[in-house]
Every structure is written in structure tokens, then in C-alpha cells.
Amino acid sequence: MESDKGGTRIYFLLILFLALVGLASSIYLTFSHYRILTGRQLEGSFCQISELVDCDAVASSVYSEIFDIPWAAVGAVVYLLILSFATFGLSLGRLSAFSFRFIFGLASVSVLFDMYLAFVGFVILRKICLICIATYIVNLGVLFFSKQGSQASMTALVRGMLRHIFLQGEEDRIDPVVIRLYHSTNGVIILFSIVMIGLLRFHFVEGEKTTARRVLESFRKQKPVAISLEGVPRLGAESAKVKIVEFSDFRCPYCKKMASVLEIVRKRYPKDVALYFKHYPLDKDCNPLVGKTLHVDSCKISKLAICTQEVGLFWELQDLFWNTDKRFVDNLKRAVASRGEDPRKLIRCAFRPETAQRLTSDIEEAKVLGVQVTPTIFINGYRMVGSFDPIVLFQIVEYFLAESEGEGMRGSKRTDQ
């Protein structure tokens, strides 16, 4: 008998440990989700290791949330309930069988949902999220230990859970005070979780949605412009429903932020969004439209970037161009050479008249389109000026995607103008 109690205690302790790990992981993924969407986390986390292993891409994908609430937040609530059940079972021996049954039920649902999330991550997104995998392992562990601790068949576990879902019929075995404490504790956990999730969503999302609505209102006052995209660096499918063209300067800090934001947008909508890059250096050496040079040597940097496009390395070497310093040219030469290209050819290319003409072409088009500052982006021909958070662009992309499906409202509203 003592050995049974000791074994039961060990299983509850293991479940408590795993639930704490799962709770910590879920809280991290929840805040990571909101921090990415609101532009507070643009540089990438420790879990963004490669193109394949990227927790951030998974945490900010369209599959990571429901009604602007990340699934990780729902997972945190489940882990809090598991902690509650395990604590009751560990503290009160009479509740151990009941606790194991419900922990098993919660873990079963979690594992089934994990199968869906794993499919989304591995098959649809083609990304590996290490923290997500950790929660999958946690849920499997909780499922296993709750089954072992209950020492009952799966049929008995399910029947017992359904029969005594609210501890009904247990009054003869369990003190009514304990039953009230049980209901109160779990009720507080659920209520607290709902309030906290609601506050998080309001704090991170509502203001951004207001900004998105203002931008869309400004679009309704514009006429979409046609932009030449032939030969322009493109990231994404040419047939994408949403085309984002950025006029940018590699030495502009706001442009650097916007480039990170646009990459997050592209990762969220890999099939529906295509990014295009056009040069607008705020440097009088090549841009007569600026009153004074704001970013020294940005003309030279743009020419080098144009030349990397010719050898297919424009997007691959973006980080170098956004982080120019005194060793930039040497770093660029090494990077080009490591990819099998001749760095001397790249430098010669930067001094060719054709390269200067290509840069001039972008600047002249910017003038026609009314571009005056960087960053300026055009989404399907509609202009946005300045730097915005990812979630604002998500709302705008969703609008254009809905419009492409015949659900947009711009057509009907523009007839009044």
C-alpha cells in the first residue's frame, strides 16, 4: 500500500515538472507571438537558427492563432489546469484517481491537437520549431505518466472522467469542502486565464488594428499606381496576389526595420506575398531629388547591391547591406567569393554605366510616383510611407486577399468618389 502511494506520488511529481516546463514554453511562445506581430522582436530569437529551424516563423504564422489569440496561450491554460489537478491529487489521496483521469483527458486532447500542429509545421510551413517540439514531448510525457499513475485501462479512464466530470456522485467519498475548493480553484484559474488573455490581446492588437484601418482609409483616397517590376529583385512568387514594392536606402535605420517587418510578412504569407526592392538612396551623389546628403555612400552601396542581383545574391546578402561599416566592402568580397563568384567582377560592375543607369531608373520612377522619403512601400499600387509593425501589414494583406476572393469592399466604396 505504501509502495502504491509512493509510486502515485512520483507520477504526480513528474507530471508537475512536465506541466511547469510546458507552461514556461507556452508563455514564451505567447509573448514571442505578440512581440513579433508588434515589431518588438525583429532580430530573431535564439530559436531562429536557420531557414528550416525557425520558431519565430511558426509562432507568427497564420496557423498560430485563433481570433488574434495564439494557440500557445490556450496551451498555457491547459497546463495551469494540469498543475491544479496534479496538486490536488498529490495533496489529497482521495482525489488521486480523479486527478489522473482528468490529466489523462487533457493530455489526450493536447496530443491530438499536437498532431495537427506538427502537420502544419512540418508539412505546410516546412519549418521546425524546437520549443513546439518540446511541448509535444511534454504532452506525451503527461499522457504516459497519467496513464501509468491511474493503473486503469483506457476505457475505465474515459468512463470515470465522463461519469464524475464535476465530482458528482463523489460526495460520499470526498469532503464537500474539498469539492468546493476544487471547483473554486479551477474556476479561478479559468477566469484568470480568460481575463489575462483578453488583456494581452487588447494591449498588443487593438491599437495596431486601429492603425491598419487608418491606412486602409488612406488607400481609398488613392488611385493605385502602376510600377515597373521587370528586372526588379523579387522574393516570393511572381503570381502572388499581394505585391509589395519597397523604395529603400540601405543606410536608413527605418528602412532596415521595415525590411525585417516585410520579411516577417512574407514568412506569414509565403504563397500570397511577393517582395520587390527598388533603390532610393538619400545621397546627392546619385539622387538629385534630395536637398542634402543624409546617408553618405548610400549610392555606392546601392550600386554594389545591384551588382549582387546580377549574380543572384541580392537577397542572400541582405544582412551585409543593412549593416554596413568600415569593413563592409571587405566583408562583401569575402561573402561573394565564398559563394563561388569573383569579387573583382562585382567591384568592376559597380563602376559600369549600366549599373548607374539602373539606379537612376529607380530614382526617376520614385519621382514620378511621388516618393520623397524612405521607407516608402506600395502594396498592390497603394502607397504607405514610414515604418509599420508587422500586424498592421498583416491586416492590410488580409484585406487584399479577401478582395482577391471577391470579398473586399474597395470596389463598392470607390464608386462614390
Kinemage of the C-alpha trace (Angstrom):
@kinemage 1
@onewidth
@group {chain A} dominant
@subgroup {mainchain}
@vectorlist {calphas} color= white
{ca met a 1} P 0.000 0.000 0.000
{ca glu a 2} L 2.786 2.380 0.911
{ca ser a 3} L 4.604 1.499 -2.301
{ca asp a 4} L 1.440 2.306 -4.296
{ca lys a 5} L 1.221 5.707 -2.600
{ca gly a 6} L 4.913 6.291 -3.240
{ca gly a 7} L 4.509 5.381 -6.900
{ca thr a 8} L 1.483 7.615 -7.243
{ca arg a 9} L 3.399 10.493 -5.660
{ca ile a 10} L 6.287 10.066 -8.107
{ca tyr a 11} L 3.920 10.169 -11.090
{ca phe a 12} L 2.289 13.347 -9.812
{ca leu a 13} L 5.691 14.965 -9.241
{ca leu a 14} L 6.768 14.047 -12.781
{ca ile a 15} L 3.538 15.478 -14.161
{ca leu a 16} L 4.024 18.673 -12.155
{ca phe a 17} L 7.543 19.065 -13.524
{ca leu a 18} L 6.445 18.489 -17.123
{ca ala a 19} L 3.483 20.851 -16.746
{ca leu a 20} L 5.802 23.591 -15.469
{ca val a 21} L 8.073 23.079 -18.487
{ca gly a 22} L 5.048 23.194 -20.786
{ca leu a 23} L 3.702 26.307 -19.077
{ca ala a 24} L 7.028 28.117 -19.417
{ca ser a 25} L 7.249 27.136 -23.106
{ca ser a 26} L 3.671 28.258 -23.788
{ca ile a 27} L 4.181 31.606 -22.069
{ca tyr a 28} L 7.364 32.160 -24.068
{ca leu a 29} L 5.625 31.312 -27.362
{ca thr a 30} L 2.674 33.559 -26.461
{ca phe a 31} L 4.837 36.603 -25.800
{ca ser a 32} L 7.072 35.780 -28.760
{ca his a 33} L 3.968 35.702 -30.978
{ca tyr a 34} L 2.822 39.141 -29.830
{ca arg a 35} L 6.328 40.625 -29.796
{ca ile a 36} L 6.888 39.578 -33.403
{ca leu a 37} L 3.492 40.849 -34.541
{ca thr a 38} L 4.009 44.235 -32.912
{ca gly a 39} L 7.574 44.723 -34.121
{ca arg a 40} L 9.213 44.337 -30.722
{ca gln a 41} L 11.128 41.250 -31.863
{ca leu a 42} L 12.568 41.787 -35.335
{ca glu a 43} L 16.095 40.468 -34.971
{ca gly a 44} L 15.087 36.851 -34.402
{ca ser a 45} L 15.196 34.791 -31.222
{ca phe a 46} L 17.662 32.118 -30.094
{ca cys a 47} L 15.329 29.590 -31.741
{ca gln a 48} L 15.719 31.125 -35.203
{ca ile a 49} L 18.664 29.001 -36.228
{ca ser a 50} L 18.242 28.520 -39.966
{ca glu a 51} L 15.710 28.694 -42.785
{ca leu a 52} L 14.436 25.290 -41.653
{ca val a 53} L 14.735 25.593 -37.866
{ca asp a 54} L 12.761 28.741 -37.117
{ca cys a 55} L 10.460 29.044 -34.097
{ca asp a 56} L 9.685 32.673 -34.944
{ca ala a 57} L 8.224 31.792 -38.345
{ca val a 58} L 5.961 29.192 -36.729
{ca ala a 59} L 4.977 31.464 -33.817
{ca ser a 60} L 3.912 34.260 -36.197
{ca ser a 61} L 2.230 32.145 -38.884
{ca val a 62} L -1.472 32.348 -39.703
{ca tyr a 63} L -1.862 28.891 -38.149
{ca ser a 64} L -0.503 30.010 -34.765
{ca glu a 65} L -3.622 31.853 -33.615
{ca ile a 66} L -7.400 31.965 -33.488
{ca phe a 67} L -9.264 35.290 -33.202
{ca asp a 68} L -5.887 37.011 -32.663
{ca ile a 69} L -5.189 34.729 -29.692
{ca pro a 70} L -2.152 32.452 -30.036
{ca trp a 71} L -2.741 28.748 -29.511
{ca ala a 72} L 0.197 28.869 -27.113
{ca ala a 73} L -1.955 30.962 -24.739
{ca val a 74} L -4.631 28.256 -24.815
{ca gly a 75} L -1.879 25.726 -24.090
{ca ala a 76} L -0.833 27.750 -21.040
{ca val a 77} L -4.371 27.467 -19.647
{ca val a 78} L -4.305 23.694 -20.151
{ca tyr a 79} L -1.001 23.422 -18.282
{ca leu a 80} L -2.382 25.516 -15.406
{ca leu a 81} L -5.310 23.111 -15.114
{ca ile a 82} L -2.963 20.123 -15.197
{ca leu a 83} L -0.932 21.722 -12.418
{ca ser a 84} L -4.122 22.213 -10.427
{ca phe a 85} L -5.281 18.608 -10.884
{ca ala a 86} L -1.832 17.243 -10.081
{ca thr a 87} L -1.571 19.386 -6.939
{ca phe a 88} L -4.964 18.205 -5.697
{ca gly a 89} L -4.068 14.593 -6.426
{ca leu a 90} L -0.706 14.913 -4.704
{ca ser a 91} L -2.137 16.624 -1.639
{ca leu a 92} L -5.332 14.646 -1.221
{ca gly a 93} L -5.071 10.910 -1.719
{ca arg a 94} L -8.816 10.532 -2.250
{ca leu a 95} L -8.571 12.750 -5.335
{ca ser a 96} L -5.652 10.891 -6.932
{ca ala a 97} L -7.742 8.621 -9.191
{ca phe a 98} L -9.953 11.521 -10.240
{ca ser a 99} L -6.925 13.741 -10.913
{ca phe a 100} L -5.197 11.133 -13.039
{ca arg a 101} L -8.364 10.681 -15.102
{ca phe a 102} L -8.679 14.340 -15.934
{ca ile a 103} L -4.985 14.889 -16.523
{ca phe a 104} L -5.147 11.970 -18.937
{ca gly a 105} L -8.133 13.574 -20.678
{ca leu a 106} L -6.428 16.960 -21.031
{ca ala a 107} L -3.204 15.336 -22.223
{ca ser a 108} L -5.103 13.225 -24.783
{ca val a 109} L -6.748 16.284 -26.318
{ca ser a 110} L -3.393 18.106 -26.274
{ca val a 111} L -1.594 15.263 -28.044
{ca leu a 112} L -4.302 15.081 -30.726
{ca phe a 113} L -4.004 18.832 -31.297
{ca asp a 114} L -0.205 18.490 -31.339
{ca met a 115} L -0.566 16.103 -34.269
{ca tyr a 116} L -2.388 18.821 -36.186
{ca leu a 117} L 0.199 21.464 -35.231
{ca ala a 118} L 3.055 19.141 -36.181
{ca phe a 119} L 1.451 18.565 -39.573
{ca val a 120} L 1.105 22.318 -40.091
{ca gly a 121} L 4.702 22.972 -39.050
{ca phe a 122} L 6.439 20.146 -40.890
{ca val a 123} L 4.250 19.781 -43.980
{ca ile a 124} L 2.590 23.149 -44.654
{ca leu a 125} L 5.095 25.648 -43.237
{ca arg a 126} L 8.082 23.324 -43.671
{ca lys a 127} L 9.610 24.693 -40.506
{ca ile a 128} L 10.905 23.107 -37.330
{ca cys a 129} L 10.016 24.806 -34.045
{ca leu a 130} L 12.199 23.389 -31.284
{ca ile a 131} L 10.116 24.877 -28.485
{ca cys a 132} L 6.950 23.487 -30.073
{ca ile a 133} L 8.574 20.048 -30.220
{ca ala a 134} L 9.415 20.406 -26.531
{ca thr a 135} L 5.710 20.906 -25.749
{ca tyr a 136} L 4.834 17.846 -27.865
{ca ile a 137} L 7.226 15.780 -25.773
{ca val a 138} L 5.826 17.280 -22.562
{ca asn a 139} L 2.262 16.351 -23.550
{ca leu a 140} L 3.265 12.809 -24.446
{ca gly a 141} L 5.030 12.523 -21.092
{ca val a 142} L 1.994 13.798 -19.185
{ca leu a 143} L -0.218 11.362 -21.100
{ca phe a 144} L 2.078 8.439 -20.298
{ca phe a 145} L 2.555 9.237 -16.601
{ca ser a 146} L -1.148 9.901 -16.005
{ca lys a 147} L -1.977 6.537 -17.578
{ca gln a 148} L 0.677 4.750 -15.528
{ca gly a 149} L -0.328 6.510 -12.324
{ca ser a 150} L -4.010 5.681 -12.701
{ca gln a 151} L -3.296 1.943 -13.078
{ca ala a 152} L -6.561 1.690 -15.025
{ca ser a 153} L -7.465 0.749 -18.560
{ca met a 154} L -8.135 3.500 -21.077
{ca thr a 155} L -11.820 2.527 -21.159
{ca ala a 156} L -12.054 2.890 -17.392
{ca leu a 157} L -10.248 6.235 -17.539
{ca val a 158} L -12.670 7.658 -20.084
{ca arg a 159} L -15.758 6.302 -18.354
{ca gly a 160} L -14.629 7.586 -14.974
{ca met a 161} L -13.877 11.013 -16.402
{ca leu a 162} L -17.293 11.322 -18.039
{ca arg a 163} L -19.135 9.934 -15.017
{ca his a 164} L -17.522 12.237 -12.472
{ca ile a 165} L -16.707 15.254 -14.627
{ca phe a 166} L -17.701 17.681 -11.851
{ca leu a 167} L -17.049 15.317 -8.934
{ca gln a 168} L -20.746 14.500 -8.938
{ca gly a 169} L -21.501 11.276 -7.148
{ca glu a 170} L -18.258 11.564 -5.152
{ca glu a 171} L -19.798 13.264 -2.114
{ca asp a 172} L -19.817 10.052 -0.109
{ca arg a 173} L -16.070 9.648 -0.588
{ca ile a 174} L -14.836 13.224 -0.694
{ca asp a 175} L -15.469 16.002 1.797
{ca pro a 176} L -17.881 18.632 0.320
{ca val a 177} L -15.437 21.339 1.429
{ca val a 178} L -12.773 19.763 -0.773
{ca ile a 179} L -15.217 19.634 -3.675
{ca arg a 180} L -15.989 23.332 -3.269
{ca leu a 181} L -12.280 24.121 -3.044
{ca tyr a 182} L -11.686 22.108 -6.209
{ca his a 183} L -14.414 23.950 -8.130
{ca ser a 184} L -13.315 27.343 -6.822
{ca thr a 185} L -9.642 26.804 -7.670
{ca asn a 186} L -10.228 25.654 -11.228
{ca gly a 187} L -12.896 28.289 -11.752
{ca val a 188} L -10.436 30.989 -10.680
{ca ile a 189} L -7.766 29.543 -12.997
{ca ile a 190} L -10.117 29.623 -15.990
{ca leu a 191} L -11.468 33.094 -15.190
{ca phe a 192} L -7.990 34.493 -14.557
{ca ser a 193} L -6.754 32.997 -17.817
{ca ile a 194} L -9.635 34.450 -19.832
{ca val a 195} L -9.046 37.909 -18.350
{ca met a 196} L -5.283 37.777 -18.909
{ca ile a 197} L -5.623 36.558 -22.496
{ca gly a 198} L -8.175 39.288 -23.169
{ca leu a 199} L -5.878 41.958 -21.715
{ca leu a 200} L -2.893 40.692 -23.719
{ca arg a 201} L -4.894 40.715 -26.918
{ca phe a 202} L -6.209 44.224 -26.229
{ca his a 203} L -2.751 45.526 -25.296
{ca phe a 204} L -0.944 44.142 -28.310
{ca val a 205} L -3.585 44.026 -31.036
{ca glu a 206} L -6.303 46.652 -30.784
{ca gly a 207} L -4.113 49.725 -31.304
{ca glu a 208} L -2.439 48.106 -34.305
{ca lys a 209} L -5.813 47.311 -35.854
{ca thr a 210} L -6.790 50.953 -35.497
{ca thr a 211} L -3.630 51.935 -37.382
{ca ala a 212} L -4.429 49.390 -40.111
{ca arg a 213} L -7.920 50.839 -40.502
{ca arg a 214} L -6.460 54.337 -40.908
{ca val a 215} L -4.079 53.085 -43.589
{ca leu a 216} L -6.905 51.384 -45.467
{ca glu a 217} L -8.910 54.593 -45.297
{ca ser a 218} L -5.957 56.427 -46.865
{ca phe a 219} L -5.894 53.789 -49.623
{ca arg a 220} L -9.488 54.610 -50.503
{ca lys a 221} L -8.402 58.175 -51.237
{ca gln a 222} L -5.662 56.983 -53.592
{ca lys a 223} L -5.627 55.659 -57.105
{ca pro a 224} L -3.371 52.603 -57.416
{ca val a 225} L -0.279 53.266 -59.496
{ca ala a 226} L 1.463 51.019 -61.967
{ca ile a 227} L 5.059 50.185 -61.067
{ca ser a 228} L 7.593 48.645 -63.411
{ca leu a 229} L 8.700 45.293 -61.965
{ca glu a 230} L 10.796 43.984 -64.844
{ca gly a 231} L 14.255 43.035 -63.619
{ca val a 232} L 13.475 44.144 -60.052
{ca pro a 233} L 14.778 41.917 -57.210
{ca arg a 234} L 11.869 39.733 -56.131
{ca leu a 235} L 11.370 37.476 -53.131
{ca gly a 236} L 8.292 35.314 -53.496
{ca ala a 237} L 6.160 34.006 -56.333
{ca glu a 238} L 5.641 36.245 -59.357
{ca ser a 239} L 1.976 35.200 -59.298
{ca ala a 240} L 1.495 36.338 -55.661
{ca lys a 241} L -1.829 38.078 -55.009
{ca val a 242} L -0.175 40.804 -52.925
{ca lys a 243} L 2.864 42.577 -54.350
{ca ile a 244} L 4.826 44.851 -52.033
{ca val a 245} L 7.348 47.197 -53.638
{ca glu a 246} L 9.746 48.975 -51.298
{ca phe a 247} L 11.736 52.084 -52.180
{ca ser a 248} L 14.587 51.996 -49.714
{ca asp a 249} L 18.050 53.148 -48.678
{ca phe a 250} L 20.445 50.605 -47.159
{ca arg a 251} L 21.812 53.194 -44.720
{ca cys a 252} L 18.392 54.240 -43.451
{ca pro a 253} L 17.680 52.724 -39.990
{ca tyr a 254} L 13.914 52.884 -40.526
{ca cys a 255} L 14.333 51.068 -43.826
{ca lys a 256} L 16.276 48.347 -42.037
{ca lys a 257} L 13.410 47.903 -39.600
{ca met a 258} L 10.897 47.860 -42.435
{ca ala a 259} L 12.909 45.216 -44.278
{ca ser a 260} L 12.700 42.971 -41.197
{ca val a 261} L 8.962 43.615 -40.949
{ca leu a 262} L 8.436 42.756 -44.612
{ca glu a 263} L 10.366 39.514 -44.187
{ca ile a 264} L 8.031 38.551 -41.332
{ca val a 265} L 5.061 39.332 -43.577
{ca arg a 266} L 6.485 37.197 -46.372
{ca lys a 267} L 7.078 34.286 -43.997
{ca arg a 268} L 3.497 34.526 -42.764
{ca tyr a 269} L 2.114 34.546 -46.320
{ca pro a 270} L 4.769 32.681 -48.358
{ca lys a 271} L 2.422 31.884 -51.262
{ca asp a 272} L 0.440 35.109 -51.327
{ca val a 273} L 3.040 37.855 -50.833
{ca ala a 274} L 5.954 38.838 -53.061
{ca leu a 275} L 8.520 41.489 -52.081
{ca tyr a 276} L 10.196 43.790 -54.612
{ca phe a 277} L 13.103 46.108 -53.858
{ca lys a 278} L 13.815 49.465 -55.526
{ca his a 279} L 16.668 51.795 -54.665
{ca tyr a 280} L 16.168 55.339 -53.417
{ca pro a 281} L 19.441 56.370 -51.730
{ca leu a 282} L 19.264 59.663 -49.843
{ca asp a 283} L 22.631 60.684 -51.263
{ca lys a 284} L 23.174 63.618 -53.657
{ca asp a 285} L 25.941 61.728 -55.435
{ca cys a 286} L 23.290 59.909 -57.455
{ca asn a 287} L 19.956 61.295 -56.285
{ca pro a 288} L 19.343 64.932 -57.329
{ca leu a 289} L 15.911 64.848 -55.673
{ca val a 290} L 17.282 65.110 -52.130
{ca gly a 291} L 18.108 68.526 -50.737
{ca lys a 292} L 21.214 67.290 -48.950
{ca thr a 293} L 23.016 64.025 -48.421
{ca leu a 294} L 21.565 62.218 -45.434
{ca his a 295} L 23.346 58.898 -45.865
{ca val a 296} L 26.915 59.115 -47.080
{ca asp a 297} L 27.990 56.418 -49.587
{ca ser a 298} L 24.478 55.030 -49.959
{ca cys a 299} L 24.771 55.481 -53.757
{ca lys a 300} L 27.865 53.263 -53.814
{ca ile a 301} L 26.154 50.674 -51.629
{ca ser a 302} L 23.102 50.624 -53.914
{ca lys a 303} L 25.311 50.043 -56.953
{ca leu a 304} L 27.026 47.121 -55.255
{ca ala a 305} L 23.610 45.722 -54.340
{ca ile a 306} L 22.513 45.982 -57.971
{ca cys a 307} L 25.591 44.003 -58.940
{ca thr a 308} L 24.863 41.260 -56.395
{ca gln a 309} L 21.463 40.901 -58.033
{ca glu a 310} L 23.168 40.095 -61.325
{ca val a 311} L 24.857 37.069 -59.727
{ca gly a 312} L 21.732 36.016 -57.831
{ca leu a 313} L 22.937 37.012 -54.359
{ca phe a 314} L 20.872 40.125 -53.673
{ca trp a 315} L 18.541 38.620 -51.073
{ca glu a 316} L 21.112 36.244 -49.675
{ca leu a 317} L 23.461 39.110 -48.757
{ca gln a 318} L 20.817 41.460 -47.361
{ca asp a 319} L 22.224 41.377 -43.824
{ca leu a 320} L 25.554 42.705 -45.067
{ca phe a 321} L 23.951 45.632 -46.842
{ca trp a 322} L 21.787 46.549 -43.847
{ca asn a 323} L 24.824 46.519 -41.541
{ca thr a 324} L 27.460 48.485 -43.423
{ca asp a 325} L 30.592 49.594 -41.592
{ca lys a 326} L 34.234 50.349 -42.412
{ca arg a 327} L 34.820 46.697 -43.277
{ca phe a 328} L 31.723 46.397 -45.439
{ca val a 329} L 33.494 46.105 -48.804
{ca asp a 330} L 35.972 43.527 -47.485
{ca asn a 331} L 33.147 41.531 -45.894
{ca leu a 332} L 31.187 41.699 -49.138
{ca lys a 333} L 34.149 40.458 -51.161
{ca arg a 334} L 34.628 37.508 -48.816
{ca ala a 335} L 30.929 36.669 -48.886
{ca val a 336} L 30.811 36.769 -52.680
{ca ala a 337} L 33.992 34.692 -53.003
{ca ser a 338} L 32.659 32.078 -50.547
{ca arg a 339} L 29.697 31.596 -52.874
{ca gly a 340} L 31.841 30.934 -55.909
{ca glu a 341} L 31.700 34.376 -57.525
{ca asp a 342} L 34.559 36.697 -58.471
{ca pro a 343} L 34.581 39.707 -56.093
{ca arg a 344} L 36.718 41.725 -58.541
{ca lys a 345} L 33.990 41.333 -61.151
{ca leu a 346} L 31.468 42.642 -58.620
{ca ile a 347} L 33.555 45.765 -57.919
{ca arg a 348} L 34.040 46.440 -61.639
{ca cys a 349} L 30.295 46.063 -62.134
{ca ala a 350} L 29.649 48.870 -59.637
{ca phe a 351} L 31.510 51.330 -61.894
{ca arg a 352} L 29.735 50.366 -65.112
{ca pro a 353} L 27.461 52.982 -66.759
{ca glu a 354} L 24.719 50.342 -66.993
{ca thr a 355} L 24.698 49.999 -63.222
{ca ala a 356} L 24.434 53.760 -62.729
{ca gln a 357} L 21.600 53.849 -65.256
{ca arg a 358} L 19.747 51.099 -63.413
{ca leu a 359} L 19.989 53.109 -60.187
{ca thr a 360} L 18.908 56.302 -61.965
{ca ser a 361} L 15.913 54.451 -63.376
{ca asp a 362} L 14.706 53.571 -59.859
{ca ile a 363} L 15.206 57.153 -58.665
{ca glu a 364} L 13.348 58.625 -61.647
{ca glu a 365} L 10.449 56.238 -61.153
{ca ala a 366} L 10.357 57.218 -57.478
{ca lys a 367} L 9.993 60.852 -58.548
{ca val a 368} L 7.057 60.007 -60.826
{ca leu a 369} L 5.394 58.044 -58.012
{ca gly a 370} L 5.835 60.866 -55.514
{ca val a 371} L 8.385 59.100 -53.313
{ca gln a 372} L 10.177 61.630 -51.118
{ca val a 373} L 11.273 59.715 -48.026
{ca thr a 374} L 12.348 56.214 -47.118
{ca pro a 375} L 10.955 53.765 -46.495
{ca thr a 376} L 8.039 54.110 -48.886
{ca ile a 377} L 6.212 50.965 -49.914
{ca phe a 378} L 3.466 50.262 -52.411
{ca ile a 379} L 1.050 47.412 -51.719
{ca asn a 380} L -0.681 46.454 -54.951
{ca gly a 381} L -0.043 50.019 -56.106
{ca tyr a 382} L -1.220 51.793 -52.932
{ca arg a 383} L 1.347 53.894 -51.096
{ca met a 384} L 2.411 53.666 -47.452
{ca val a 385} L 5.066 56.000 -46.045
{ca gly a 386} L 7.172 55.193 -42.996
{ca ser a 387} L 7.782 52.118 -40.889
{ca phe a 388} L 4.919 49.977 -39.592
{ca asp a 389} L 4.609 46.970 -37.309
{ca pro a 390} L 4.014 43.523 -38.823
{ca ile a 391} L 0.450 43.175 -37.534
{ca val a 392} L -0.585 46.350 -39.373
{ca leu a 393} L 0.648 44.878 -42.628
{ca phe a 394} L -0.997 41.544 -41.774
{ca gln a 395} L -4.378 43.320 -41.605
{ca ile a 396} L -3.735 45.036 -44.935
{ca val a 397} L -2.591 41.839 -46.624
{ca glu a 398} L -5.700 40.065 -45.320
{ca tyr a 399} L -7.796 42.861 -46.802
{ca phe a 400} L -6.242 42.437 -50.251
{ca leu a 401} L -6.520 38.653 -50.046
{ca ala a 402} L -10.203 38.983 -49.198
{ca glu a 403} L -10.608 41.403 -52.089
{ca ser a 404} L -8.971 38.934 -54.453
{ca glu a 405} L -11.638 36.423 -53.406
{ca gly a 406} L -14.403 38.913 -54.160
{ca glu a 407} L -14.979 39.822 -50.503
{ca gly a 408} L -13.263 43.206 -50.468
{ca met a 409} L -15.211 46.449 -50.224
{ca arg a 410} L -12.972 48.861 -52.088
{ca gly a 411} L -14.783 48.480 -55.389
{ca ser a 412} L -18.150 49.445 -53.966
{ca lys a 413} L -16.733 52.330 -51.926
{ca arg a 414} L -14.713 53.813 -54.766
{ca thr a 415} L -17.796 54.205 -56.953
{ca asp a 416} L -18.866 57.060 -54.694
{ca gln a 417} L -15.687 59.005 -55.268
